[in-house]
Structures are given as C-alpha cells and as structure tokens.
Amino acid sequence: MTGTGGEIFWVFARRAPADPLEHVGAVKASSEAIACVYARMNYKERPWRDMCVVPRGAFYGPAPESP
C-alpha cells in the first residue's frame, strides 16, 4: 500500500464502458486528491477507462482484518 500516513482508499477501475468496476487495490493517502495520484501511479499496468478511489470508511460492513 502506498503512502506513509492518512486514510486508506480502495481503488476500483474498469477497462471498457460496459465493464463493471472491479476492486484493483488500495492506497493510503492524506487526501482524496493524493489518493487519486497514488492510484494512477500504482495501477497503471492496464489501460483503465475509469478509475475511482473511495475512502474505506464509506463502506458499511465489517472492517478487513489486519495481518
């Protein structure tokens, strides 16, 4: 996970307009704008059409367990 401090953001992307968004990873950043930059830098191995970053806290349900 990228970043040394801040909030965890989940990264979702799709390759084509008809494709569903898929969870491709997570970044740790101090703001949404920085999270977008980290996501573009870390997940550029594929030509994504759309990429979204969402604060992990925006989702309801149990938090993932820490390793």
PDB file with one MODEL, atoms N, CA, C and O in Angstrom:
MODEL        1
ATOM      1  N   MET A   1       0.846  -1.163   0.000  1.00  0.00           N
ATOM      2  CA  MET A   1       0.000   0.000   0.000  1.00  0.00           C
ATOM      3  C   MET A   1       0.900   1.237   0.000  1.00  0.00           C
ATOM      4  O   MET A   1       1.881   1.307   0.740  1.00  0.00           O
ATOM      5  N   THR A   2       0.554   2.195  -0.830  1.00  0.00           N
ATOM      6  CA  THR A   2       1.345   3.406  -0.968  1.00  0.00           C
ATOM      7  C   THR A   2       0.989   4.430   0.096  1.00  0.00           C
ATOM      8  O   THR A   2      -0.150   4.492   0.558  1.00  0.00           O
ATOM      9  N   GLY A   3       1.958   5.221   0.474  1.00  0.00           N
ATOM     10  CA  GLY A   3       1.704   6.308   1.420  1.00  0.00           C
ATOM     11  C   GLY A   3       2.147   5.939   2.823  1.00  0.00           C
ATOM     12  O   GLY A   3       2.160   4.764   3.191  1.00  0.00           O
ATOM     13  N   THR A   4       2.509   6.941   3.602  1.00  0.00           N
ATOM     14  CA  THR A   4       3.001   6.677   4.947  1.00  0.00           C
ATOM     15  C   THR A   4       2.010   7.077   6.021  1.00  0.00           C
ATOM     16  O   THR A   4       2.120   6.610   7.154  1.00  0.00           O
ATOM     17  N   GLY A   5       1.060   7.913   5.707  1.00  0.00           N
ATOM     18  CA  GLY A   5       0.092   8.328   6.706  1.00  0.00           C
ATOM     19  C   GLY A   5      -1.226   8.655   6.054  1.00  0.00           C
ATOM     20  O   GLY A   5      -1.321   8.771   4.832  1.00  0.00           O
ATOM     21  N   GLY A   6      -2.236   8.802   6.872  1.00  0.00           N
ATOM     22  CA  GLY A   6      -3.531   9.184   6.328  1.00  0.00           C
ATOM     23  C   GLY A   6      -4.534   8.059   6.324  1.00  0.00           C
ATOM     24  O   GLY A   6      -4.463   7.114   7.109  1.00  0.00           O
ATOM     25  N   GLU A   7      -5.459   8.196   5.421  1.00  0.00           N
ATOM     26  CA  GLU A   7      -6.609   7.301   5.331  1.00  0.00           C
ATOM     27  C   GLU A   7      -6.402   6.254   4.228  1.00  0.00           C
ATOM     28  O   GLU A   7      -5.673   6.492   3.265  1.00  0.00           O
ATOM     29  N   ILE A   8      -7.045   5.110   4.381  1.00  0.00           N
ATOM     30  CA  ILE A   8      -6.979   4.074   3.347  1.00  0.00           C
ATOM     31  C   ILE A   8      -8.120   4.300   2.352  1.00  0.00           C
ATOM     32  O   ILE A   8      -9.273   4.497   2.737  1.00  0.00           O
ATOM     33  N   PHE A   9      -7.774   4.268   1.084  1.00  0.00           N
ATOM     34  CA  PHE A   9      -8.735   4.415  -0.007  1.00  0.00           C
ATOM     35  C   PHE A   9      -8.708   3.149  -0.850  1.00  0.00           C
ATOM     36  O   PHE A   9      -7.635   2.661  -1.206  1.00  0.00           O
ATOM     37  N   TRP A  10      -9.876   2.617  -1.169  1.00  0.00           N
ATOM     38  CA  TRP A  10      -9.962   1.476  -2.065  1.00  0.00           C
ATOM     39  C   TRP A  10     -10.033   1.982  -3.486  1.00  0.00           C
ATOM     40  O   TRP A  10     -10.654   3.009  -3.761  1.00  0.00           O
ATOM     41  N   VAL A  11      -9.390   1.255  -4.396  1.00  0.00           N
ATOM     42  CA  VAL A  11      -9.306   1.656  -5.798  1.00  0.00           C
ATOM     43  C   VAL A  11     -10.127   0.686  -6.646  1.00  0.00           C
ATOM     44  O   VAL A  11      -9.965  -0.531  -6.558  1.00  0.00           O
ATOM     45  N   PHE A  12     -11.005   1.247  -7.460  1.00  0.00           N
ATOM     46  CA  PHE A  12     -11.851   0.482  -8.373  1.00  0.00           C
ATOM     47  C   PHE A  12     -11.599   0.995  -9.788  1.00  0.00           C
ATOM     48  O   PHE A  12     -11.376   2.190  -9.986  1.00  0.00           O
ATOM     49  N   ALA A  13     -11.635   0.094 -10.774  1.00  0.00           N
ATOM     50  CA  ALA A  13     -11.393   0.504 -12.157  1.00  0.00           C
ATOM     51  C   ALA A  13     -12.147  -0.402 -13.123  1.00  0.00           C
ATOM     52  O   ALA A  13     -12.595  -1.493 -12.770  1.00  0.00           O
ATOM     53  N   ARG A  14     -12.272   0.094 -14.368  1.00  0.00           N
ATOM     54  CA  ARG A  14     -12.856  -0.714 -15.446  1.00  0.00           C
ATOM     55  C   ARG A  14     -12.141  -0.365 -16.734  1.00  0.00           C
ATOM     56  O   ARG A  14     -11.646   0.749 -16.902  1.00  0.00           O
ATOM     57  N   ARG A  15     -12.090  -1.336 -17.650  1.00  0.00           N
ATOM     58  CA  ARG A  15     -11.390  -1.154 -18.924  1.00  0.00           C
ATOM     59  C   ARG A  15     -12.287  -0.633 -20.034  1.00  0.00           C
ATOM     60  O   ARG A  15     -11.826   0.107 -20.904  1.00  0.00           O
ATOM     61  N   ALA A  16     -13.553  -1.005 -20.019  1.00  0.00           N
ATOM     62  CA  ALA A  16     -14.490  -0.603 -21.074  1.00  0.00           C
ATOM     63  C   ALA A  16     -15.765  -0.069 -20.428  1.00  0.00           C
ATOM     64  O   ALA A  16     -16.078  -0.424 -19.292  1.00  0.00           O
ATOM     65  N   PRO A  17     -16.501   0.782 -21.141  1.00  0.00           N
ATOM     66  CA  PRO A  17     -17.711   1.367 -20.559  1.00  0.00           C
ATOM     67  C   PRO A  17     -18.722   0.339 -20.042  1.00  0.00           C
ATOM     68  O   PRO A  17     -19.398   0.590 -19.045  1.00  0.00           O
ATOM     69  N   ALA A  18     -18.831  -0.802 -20.700  1.00  0.00           N
ATOM     70  CA  ALA A  18     -19.800  -1.815 -20.296  1.00  0.00           C
ATOM     71  C   ALA A  18     -19.295  -2.711 -19.168  1.00  0.00           C
ATOM     72  O   ALA A  18     -20.080  -3.452 -18.575  1.00  0.00           O
ATOM     73  N   ASP A  19     -18.012  -2.656 -18.866  1.00  0.00           N
ATOM     74  CA  ASP A  19     -17.440  -3.497 -17.802  1.00  0.00           C
ATOM     75  C   ASP A  19     -17.859  -2.975 -16.431  1.00  0.00           C
ATOM     76  O   ASP A  19     -18.020  -1.770 -16.241  1.00  0.00           O
ATOM     77  N   PRO A  20     -18.034  -3.886 -15.481  1.00  0.00           N
ATOM     78  CA  PRO A  20     -18.304  -3.444 -14.111  1.00  0.00           C
ATOM     79  C   PRO A  20     -17.011  -2.909 -13.481  1.00  0.00           C
ATOM     80  O   PRO A  20     -15.912  -3.270 -13.901  1.00  0.00           O
ATOM     81  N   LEU A  21     -17.153  -2.059 -12.484  1.00  0.00           N
ATOM     82  CA  LEU A  21     -15.977  -1.636 -11.728  1.00  0.00           C
ATOM     83  C   LEU A  21     -15.463  -2.838 -10.948  1.00  0.00           C
ATOM     84  O   LEU A  21     -16.245  -3.591 -10.367  1.00  0.00           O
ATOM     85  N   GLU A  22     -14.149  -3.011 -10.937  1.00  0.00           N
ATOM     86  CA  GLU A  22     -13.558  -4.092 -10.147  1.00  0.00           C
ATOM     87  C   GLU A  22     -12.581  -3.500  -9.148  1.00  0.00           C
ATOM     88  O   GLU A  22     -11.916  -2.501  -9.422  1.00  0.00           O
ATOM     89  N   HIS A  23     -12.506  -4.128  -7.993  1.00  0.00           N
ATOM     90  CA  HIS A  23     -11.577  -3.671  -6.951  1.00  0.00           C
ATOM     91  C   HIS A  23     -10.182  -4.096  -7.373  1.00  0.00           C
ATOM     92  O   HIS A  23      -9.913  -5.288  -7.526  1.00  0.00           O
ATOM     93  N   VAL A  24      -9.283  -3.119  -7.564  1.00  0.00           N
ATOM     94  CA  VAL A  24      -7.936  -3.432  -8.033  1.00  0.00           C
ATOM     95  C   VAL A  24      -6.873  -3.242  -6.958  1.00  0.00           C
ATOM     96  O   VAL A  24      -5.727  -3.650  -7.149  1.00  0.00           O
ATOM     97  N   GLY A  25      -7.234  -2.628  -5.829  1.00  0.00           N
ATOM     98  CA  GLY A  25      -6.255  -2.462  -4.770  1.00  0.00           C
ATOM     99  C   GLY A  25      -6.629  -1.359  -3.811  1.00  0.00           C
ATOM    100  O   GLY A  25      -7.785  -0.943  -3.736  1.00  0.00           O
ATOM    101  N   ALA A  26      -5.627  -0.887  -3.072  1.00  0.00           N
ATOM    102  CA  ALA A  26      -5.838   0.161  -2.071  1.00  0.00           C
ATOM    103  C   ALA A  26      -4.597   1.031  -1.982  1.00  0.00           C
ATOM    104  O   ALA A  26      -3.486   0.588  -2.273  1.00  0.00           O
ATOM    105  N   VAL A  27      -4.803   2.271  -1.577  1.00  0.00           N
ATOM    106  CA  VAL A  27      -3.703   3.198  -1.321  1.00  0.00           C
ATOM    107  C   VAL A  27      -3.970   3.893   0.004  1.00  0.00           C
ATOM    108  O   VAL A  27      -5.111   3.974   0.458  1.00  0.00           O
ATOM    109  N   LYS A  28      -2.914   4.387   0.614  1.00  0.00           N
ATOM    110  CA  LYS A  28      -3.040   5.155   1.846  1.00  0.00           C
ATOM    111  C   LYS A  28      -2.567   6.563   1.531  1.00  0.00           C
ATOM    112  O   LYS A  28      -1.449   6.761   1.056  1.00  0.00           O
ATOM    113  N   ALA A  29      -3.436   7.552   1.801  1.00  0.00           N
ATOM    114  CA  ALA A  29      -3.110   8.924   1.438  1.00  0.00           C
ATOM    115  C   ALA A  29      -3.725   9.907   2.425  1.00  0.00           C
ATOM    116  O   ALA A  29      -4.636   9.566   3.179  1.00  0.00           O
ATOM    117  N   SER A  30      -3.213  11.126   2.406  1.00  0.00           N
ATOM    118  CA  SER A  30      -3.688  12.164   3.313  1.00  0.00           C
ATOM    119  C   SER A  30      -4.929  12.874   2.792  1.00  0.00           C
ATOM    120  O   SER A  30      -5.587  13.589   3.549  1.00  0.00           O
ATOM    121  N   SER A  31      -5.268  12.694   1.506  1.00  0.00           N
ATOM    122  CA  SER A  31      -6.455  13.327   0.939  1.00  0.00           C
ATOM    123  C   SER A  31      -6.935  12.528  -0.277  1.00  0.00           C
ATOM    124  O   SER A  31      -6.217  11.676  -0.799  1.00  0.00           O
ATOM    125  N   GLU A  32      -8.160  12.820  -0.714  1.00  0.00           N
ATOM    126  CA  GLU A  32      -8.694  12.140  -1.902  1.00  0.00           C
ATOM    127  C   GLU A  32      -7.869  12.472  -3.145  1.00  0.00           C
ATOM    128  O   GLU A  32      -7.637  11.602  -3.984  1.00  0.00           O
ATOM    129  N   ALA A  33      -7.429  13.716  -3.265  1.00  0.00           N
ATOM    130  CA  ALA A  33      -6.641  14.111  -4.431  1.00  0.00           C
ATOM    131  C   ALA A  33      -5.324  13.338  -4.493  1.00  0.00           C
ATOM    132  O   ALA A  33      -4.927  12.868  -5.560  1.00  0.00           O
ATOM    133  N   ILE A  34      -4.657  13.208  -3.365  1.00  0.00           N
ATOM    134  CA  ILE A  34      -3.402  12.451  -3.325  1.00  0.00           C
ATOM    135  C   ILE A  34      -3.676  10.976  -3.570  1.00  0.00           C
ATOM    136  O   ILE A  34      -2.880  10.307  -4.229  1.00  0.00           O
ATOM    137  N   ALA A  35      -4.773  10.459  -3.059  1.00  0.00           N
ATOM    138  CA  ALA A  35      -5.136   9.053  -3.299  1.00  0.00           C
ATOM    139  C   ALA A  35      -5.317   8.794  -4.793  1.00  0.00           C
ATOM    140  O   ALA A  35      -4.919   7.740  -5.288  1.00  0.00           O
ATOM    141  N   CYS A  36      -5.910   9.737  -5.510  1.00  0.00           N
ATOM    142  CA  CYS A  36      -6.077   9.584  -6.967  1.00  0.00           C
ATOM    143  C   CYS A  36      -4.722   9.509  -7.663  1.00  0.00           C
ATOM    144  O   CYS A  36      -4.525   8.696  -8.565  1.00  0.00           O
ATOM    145  N   VAL A  37      -3.791  10.360  -7.240  1.00  0.00           N
ATOM    146  CA  VAL A  37      -2.451  10.339  -7.832  1.00  0.00           C
ATOM    147  C   VAL A  37      -1.769   9.004  -7.547  1.00  0.00           C
ATOM    148  O   VAL A  37      -1.206   8.393  -8.455  1.00  0.00           O
ATOM    149  N   TYR A  38      -1.814   8.545  -6.294  1.00  0.00           N
ATOM    150  CA  TYR A  38      -1.199   7.264  -5.938  1.00  0.00           C
ATOM    151  C   TYR A  38      -1.828   6.119  -6.731  1.00  0.00           C
ATOM    152  O   TYR A  38      -1.122   5.230  -7.207  1.00  0.00           O
ATOM    153  N   ALA A  39      -3.155   6.140  -6.873  1.00  0.00           N
ATOM    154  CA  ALA A  39      -3.843   5.073  -7.603  1.00  0.00           C
ATOM    155  C   ALA A  39      -3.400   5.047  -9.057  1.00  0.00           C
ATOM    156  O   ALA A  39      -3.105   3.976  -9.586  1.00  0.00           O
ATOM    157  N   ARG A  40      -3.347   6.190  -9.708  1.00  0.00           N
ATOM    158  CA  ARG A  40      -2.911   6.248 -11.118  1.00  0.00           C
ATOM    159  C   ARG A  40      -1.478   5.750 -11.259  1.00  0.00           C
ATOM    160  O   ARG A  40      -1.160   5.041 -12.214  1.00  0.00           O
ATOM    161  N   MET A  41      -0.607   6.114 -10.313  1.00  0.00           N
ATOM    162  CA  MET A  41       0.795   5.699 -10.383  1.00  0.00           C
ATOM    163  C   MET A  41       0.950   4.197 -10.161  1.00  0.00           C
ATOM    164  O   MET A  41       1.741   3.548 -10.845  1.00  0.00           O
ATOM    165  N   ASN A  42       0.197   3.639  -9.205  1.00  0.00           N
ATOM    166  CA  ASN A  42       0.382   2.243  -8.822  1.00  0.00           C
ATOM    167  C   ASN A  42      -0.358   1.236  -9.689  1.00  0.00           C
ATOM    168  O   ASN A  42       0.060   0.082  -9.791  1.00  0.00           O
ATOM    169  N   TYR A  43      -1.439   1.652 -10.306  1.00  0.00           N
ATOM    170  CA  TYR A  43      -2.263   0.697 -11.050  1.00  0.00           C
ATOM    171  C   TYR A  43      -2.331   1.050 -12.535  1.00  0.00           C
ATOM    172  O   TYR A  43      -3.364   0.849 -13.174  1.00  0.00           O
ATOM    173  N   LYS A  44      -1.235   1.574 -13.084  1.00  0.00           N
ATOM    174  CA  LYS A  44      -1.208   1.967 -14.489  1.00  0.00           C
ATOM    175  C   LYS A  44      -0.780   0.834 -15.423  1.00  0.00           C
ATOM    176  O   LYS A  44      -0.564   1.065 -16.613  1.00  0.00           O
ATOM    177  N   GLU A  45      -0.658  -0.385 -14.896  1.00  0.00           N
ATOM    178  CA  GLU A  45      -0.206  -1.502 -15.727  1.00  0.00           C
ATOM    179  C   GLU A  45      -1.223  -1.886 -16.797  1.00  0.00           C
ATOM    180  O   GLU A  45      -0.878  -2.554 -17.771  1.00  0.00           O
ATOM    181  N   ARG A  46      -2.470  -1.468 -16.619  1.00  0.00           N
ATOM    182  CA  ARG A  46      -3.519  -1.746 -17.602  1.00  0.00           C
ATOM    183  C   ARG A  46      -4.117  -0.432 -18.068  1.00  0.00           C
ATOM    184  O   ARG A  46      -4.104   0.554 -17.332  1.00  0.00           O
ATOM    185  N   PRO A  47      -4.642  -0.412 -19.290  1.00  0.00           N
ATOM    186  CA  PRO A  47      -5.269   0.827 -19.788  1.00  0.00           C
ATOM    187  C   PRO A  47      -6.698   0.980 -19.268  1.00  0.00           C
ATOM    188  O   PRO A  47      -7.656   0.648 -19.967  1.00  0.00           O
ATOM    189  N   TRP A  48      -6.839   1.478 -18.050  1.00  0.00           N
ATOM    190  CA  TRP A  48      -8.158   1.636 -17.445  1.00  0.00           C
ATOM    191  C   TRP A  48      -8.918   2.771 -18.105  1.00  0.00           C
ATOM    192  O   TRP A  48      -8.348   3.828 -18.371  1.00  0.00           O
ATOM    193  N   ARG A  49     -10.195   2.562 -18.370  1.00  0.00           N
ATOM    194  CA  ARG A  49     -11.050   3.634 -18.889  1.00  0.00           C
ATOM    195  C   ARG A  49     -11.478   4.542 -17.747  1.00  0.00           C
ATOM    196  O   ARG A  49     -11.418   5.765 -17.869  1.00  0.00           O
ATOM    197  N   ASP A  50     -11.908   3.952 -16.643  1.00  0.00           N
ATOM    198  CA  ASP A  50     -12.342   4.697 -15.470  1.00  0.00           C
ATOM    199  C   ASP A  50     -11.620   4.154 -14.245  1.00  0.00           C
ATOM    200  O   ASP A  50     -11.385   2.951 -14.127  1.00  0.00           O
ATOM    201  N   MET A  51     -11.275   5.054 -13.343  1.00  0.00           N
ATOM    202  CA  MET A  51     -10.678   4.646 -12.072  1.00  0.00           C
ATOM    203  C   MET A  51     -11.284   5.517 -10.983  1.00  0.00           C
ATOM    204  O   MET A  51     -11.395   6.732 -11.146  1.00  0.00           O
ATOM    205  N   CYS A  52     -11.675   4.900  -9.872  1.00  0.00           N
ATOM    206  CA  CYS A  52     -12.285   5.609  -8.756  1.00  0.00           C
ATOM    207  C   CYS A  52     -11.562   5.248  -7.477  1.00  0.00           C
ATOM    208  O   CYS A  52     -11.137   4.107  -7.297  1.00  0.00           O
ATOM    209  N   VAL A  53     -11.421   6.217  -6.587  1.00  0.00           N
ATOM    210  CA  VAL A  53     -10.910   5.939  -5.247  1.00  0.00           C
ATOM    211  C   VAL A  53     -12.007   6.303  -4.258  1.00  0.00           C
ATOM    212  O   VAL A  53     -12.675   7.328  -4.392  1.00  0.00           O
ATOM    213  N   VAL A  54     -12.178   5.438  -3.260  1.00  0.00           N
ATOM    214  CA  VAL A  54     -13.250   5.611  -2.288  1.00  0.00           C
ATOM    215  C   VAL A  54     -12.677   5.400  -0.890  1.00  0.00           C
ATOM    216  O   VAL A  54     -11.999   4.401  -0.651  1.00  0.00           O
ATOM    217  N   PRO A  55     -12.937   6.320   0.036  1.00  0.00           N
ATOM    218  CA  PRO A  55     -12.454   6.086   1.399  1.00  0.00           C
ATOM    219  C   PRO A  55     -13.019   4.776   1.952  1.00  0.00           C
ATOM    220  O   PRO A  55     -14.208   4.493   1.806  1.00  0.00           O
ATOM    221  N   ARG A  56     -12.170   3.996   2.576  1.00  0.00           N
ATOM    222  CA  ARG A  56     -12.619   2.709   3.111  1.00  0.00           C
ATOM    223  C   ARG A  56     -13.778   2.884   4.079  1.00  0.00           C
ATOM    224  O   ARG A  56     -14.655   2.023   4.150  1.00  0.00           O
ATOM    225  N   GLY A  57     -13.799   3.976   4.821  1.00  0.00           N
ATOM    226  CA  GLY A  57     -14.857   4.230   5.780  1.00  0.00           C
ATOM    227  C   GLY A  57     -16.212   4.509   5.153  1.00  0.00           C
ATOM    228  O   GLY A  57     -17.218   4.552   5.861  1.00  0.00           O
ATOM    229  N   ALA A  58     -16.263   4.700   3.828  1.00  0.00           N
ATOM    230  CA  ALA A  58     -17.532   4.974   3.145  1.00  0.00           C
ATOM    231  C   ALA A  58     -18.353   3.705   2.939  1.00  0.00           C
ATOM    232  O   ALA A  58     -19.521   3.777   2.559  1.00  0.00           O
ATOM    233  N   PHE A  59     -17.755   2.554   3.185  1.00  0.00           N
ATOM    234  CA  PHE A  59     -18.443   1.280   3.010  1.00  0.00           C
ATOM    235  C   PHE A  59     -18.959   0.777   4.346  1.00  0.00           C
ATOM    236  O   PHE A  59     -18.325   0.972   5.383  1.00  0.00           O
ATOM    237  N   TYR A  60     -20.089   0.144   4.314  1.00  0.00           N
ATOM    238  CA  TYR A  60     -20.665  -0.443   5.527  1.00  0.00           C
ATOM    239  C   TYR A  60     -20.311  -1.920   5.572  1.00  0.00           C
ATOM    240  O   TYR A  60     -20.196  -2.573   4.535  1.00  0.00           O
ATOM    241  N   GLY A  61     -20.143  -2.433   6.755  1.00  0.00           N
ATOM    242  CA  GLY A  61     -19.844  -3.843   6.926  1.00  0.00           C
ATOM    243  C   GLY A  61     -18.625  -4.004   7.801  1.00  0.00           C
ATOM    244  O   GLY A  61     -18.052  -3.017   8.261  1.00  0.00           O
ATOM    245  N   PRO A  62     -18.228  -5.223   8.031  1.00  0.00           N
ATOM    246  CA  PRO A  62     -17.079  -5.471   8.902  1.00  0.00           C
ATOM    247  C   PRO A  62     -15.777  -4.978   8.250  1.00  0.00           C
ATOM    248  O   PRO A  62     -15.582  -5.116   7.042  1.00  0.00           O
ATOM    249  N   ALA A  63     -14.909  -4.412   9.059  1.00  0.00           N
ATOM    250  CA  ALA A  63     -13.614  -3.969   8.553  1.00  0.00           C
ATOM    251  C   ALA A  63     -12.735  -5.181   8.279  1.00  0.00           C
ATOM    252  O   ALA A  63     -12.820  -6.184   8.989  1.00  0.00           O
ATOM    253  N   PRO A  64     -11.877  -5.095   7.239  1.00  0.00           N
ATOM    254  CA  PRO A  64     -10.969  -6.223   6.968  1.00  0.00           C
ATOM    255  C   PRO A  64     -10.000  -6.414   8.126  1.00  0.00           C
ATOM    256  O   PRO A  64      -9.592  -5.452   8.775  1.00  0.00           O
ATOM    257  N   GLU A  65      -9.640  -7.664   8.375  1.00  0.00           N
ATOM    258  CA  GLU A  65      -8.698  -7.959   9.456  1.00  0.00           C
ATOM    259  C   GLU A  65      -7.294  -7.560   9.063  1.00  0.00           C
ATOM    260  O   GLU A  65      -6.910  -7.693   7.901  1.00  0.00           O
ATOM    261  N   SER A  66      -6.529  -7.076  10.014  1.00  0.00           N
ATOM    262  CA  SER A  66      -5.133  -6.733   9.772  1.00  0.00           C
ATOM    263  C   SER A  66      -4.290  -8.000   9.850  1.00  0.00           C
ATOM    264  O   SER A  66      -4.548  -8.888  10.662  1.00  0.00           O
ATOM    265  N   PRO A  67      -3.267  -8.067   8.980  1.00  0.00           N
ATOM    266  CA  PRO A  67      -2.397  -9.280   9.020  1.00  0.00           C
ATOM    267  C   PRO A  67      -1.562  -9.324  10.273  1.00  0.00           C
ATOM    268  O   PRO A  67      -0.787 -10.260  10.466  1.00  0.00           O
TER     269      PRO A  67
ENDMDL
END
